[in-house]
């Protein structure tokens, strides 16, 4: 992604196309970052996970800034005295194509993000169970079921010894 300002050096059509392309590229980077985060979660690569999270935070800031710049550009374009719209209808198919691409990316981003949240929540639940077991918070014997669900043992005295 280039860091030059397309608005200052290109006609409206190309500038708009460039803004949309840059924003799309950032969404693609975000999806890649979330997929990396998922791999690190699954492999329990904590240091790499923290690095990926920091990259994701930076990427989100850049994405918000790019989206705001694009919106400002469109608002200025619509408010310009000349209208700045000659030829912009020709971009309608490009804009619609980019919208579909962005919709697809945001849907996939939401899916991967939800999967990552589920992985994190499951991990935290397991940690809490171990903390409870280690602190003696569990007074009743418990067993693991085939489905992986922790359940109270019924009719069992556990390891209680009688003399």
N, C-alpha and C positions, 0 to 999 in steps of 0.2 A: 504494500500500500504506500503510495507516495504521500509526502507531507505538504505538497504545494497546494495553494488555494485555487481550485478550478474556477471559482467565480471571478477572479480578477484577470484571468488570462484567456477565457474561452467564452464563446457565445452561450446564451441561456440553455439551449438544448444539451450541449455537451457538458456544461457545468452540472445541470440536473442529473444527467446520466452518470457523471462521475460521483456525485454525492450519493446517489442510490447504490452504485457499485461499491463504494467504500463502506457504506453501512452494511450491505450484504456480506462483504468480506469479513467484517467484524463479527457478524452473527455466525458465520462459518467457523471463525476462530473460537468463538464461545462454545459452539457445539463440540469442537475438537477438544477443548479444555475440559468440558464436562465428561467426555468419554475417557480422557486421561485420568480424571479424578476417580471415575468409576473403576478403572483398572487398578489404581493405587489402593482404593478401598478394598477391593476383592483380594489383593495380594498382601494387604496389611503393610503397605509401604508408607509409613507415617511421615517420614521426612519429605519424601517426594510428594505426598498428599498436601502437606503444608505449603510446599513451593507452588504446586498447582493452584491451590486456593488463592495465594497471593497474586499469581498471574491472572487468575479469573477476576479478582477484585479490580485490578488495574484495567483489564479488558472491559469490564462493565462500565467503568468511568469513561473510557474512550468511546464506548458504544453510545452512552447517553449524550456525550458531547457531540458526536457525529449526527445523531438523530436530531438534536436541537439545532445544529447548524443547517441541516437539510430543511427543517421546518421554517427556520428564519428566512432562508433563501427563497422558499416557495411563497412565504408571506410577502417578502419584499417584491418578488416578481409579480405577484397578483396585485400589489398596491402601486406599482410603477405607473407613471402617467401614460406611457405608451402601451401599457398592459403587458408588455414583454411576452406576449403569447403567440406571435406569429411562429408557426412551426411546432409549437408545443403540442398541438393536437396530434402531430405526427409521432410524438413520443408516447402516445396513449398505449400502443401495444407493448412498448418496452416497459412502461410503468406497470401495466397489468401483469406482464411476465415477471417483473421483479417482485410485485406484490404476492404473486403465487409462490415464488421462490422463498420470500420472507415468511409467508404463512407456513410453508412446509418446514422451513428451518425452525421457526418458533414452536411449531408442534413437536418436532423431534427434540428440541431443547427442553421443552416441558416434560416430555416422556423420560429423558435421561435424568433430568433433575429430580423427578419423582422417584425414579429407581435409586438414585444416590441417597435421597432422603430416607427411603425405606431401608437401605443397607445400613445407614448410620443409626437409625432408630433401632433396628434389630440388634446391632452391636451394643448400643447403650442399654437395651433391655437385658442382654446377656451379662453385661458388666454389672448391672444392678442386682441381678440374681446372685452372682458370685459374691458381691459385697454383702448381700443379705445373708447368704450362707456362712460367709466368713465371720460376720458379726454376731451370729447366733440368733438373728431375727426370725429365723424359721424354727418354730417350736414343733411343728408337725412334720413327720417324715414326708418326703416328696419323691416322686418318681418321674422319669421321663417317658413319655408315650412315644409310639412309633412316629407320629407326626411331628415330634420335636416339641410338643407342648408340655410344659412343666405343670404337674398336677399333684394334688395332695394324695398320698397313699390312703386307701380306705381299709379299715379293719386291721391295720398293721401297727405293731408296737415298736417298729424300728429295731434298734439295737438295745432296747431296754433289757436289763438283766435282772432276773429275780433269783433270790437266794433261798 
